[in-house]
Amino acid sequence: MYIGRFLIVAPELAAYRVSSRSFPNRRVVEREAALTVAPTTDAPETDNPYVSYNCVRTTGESAVVGNGSHVDPITEKLDLGYPARDALAESLLALDYEKDDYDTPRIAGVVGDDGAFVGTVRRDALLVREVDEPTLVATYEKDAPEAFDLEASTAADAAREVYDLEFEHAVCAAGLARAEDGFSLAIENGN
């Protein structure tokens, strides 16, 4: 089954995976306290604004994961002291779903001191939920938050586990987990 880009958020951990039929030549790279989805050196040129973006950012006692440019304003709102639920809802509503041929939903999650949250904005709905168990939301087919069995306990395990899931067209993945001094981050580019 092809569910597109997806994330799984739990109270102490989160993971994000790029699954793509259109732009498979991408990888996750570490850049200035963020994990960024970027084209590989052999990727064809594109002016598509949805191909490269920060997929993980950390701030203070929170970490944000998502499938696009909305990760940055969510992080900025958390920096300003917004509760996670409000930062997700305001940013997702302001940027709305992606205006591409598929009306692709934006998905995001926050792991932090005030809980774990997952959100999505689709053409027909804005959903933001607090989660107390691993919860998946995807751009296609599974575009409403649902409980999901995730075994990982570390950032590296989370990135690897979501990369290896049976959903079609895995490209790259990122994981994050709470650590004593903040968050640990991990990258899985399928190498």
C-alpha angles and dihedrals in degrees: 000000000000112000098161121219114358144174137202120207127191131169095268103020146033139187136193131197132194111216113177141170095180104042109024095152096089138109139183116253132182115244129169101324092325140090110228132196106224138167117265118243090259095050117120117250114268137174091203106133092207098063101077126038145126107277097179130030131167128209127176107307096348139074127201127206127184151135102258155357091319089079089077099054091044089055092046092052091050088051088055091055101260115153111253093248092054094044090053096044096046095045096044092047093047095050095035124192119324112277095224130122091280102042086237114206121237112233129193144162139196128207113192152122093290093053140274121296137181127197143177136183116205132173089267106032151020112218125183120171137175110231132205097179133039107294128189129206124173139184095244136029093355099049096142121070114266135172113264132187108243117172099187123114100177133054092247092049091048093051092047095044095052091044090054097047115121095248111119130261104020111191108164141329144205132205136193134188135179113261130185092262100035126296135336116218132203138188130209115188096166094252 
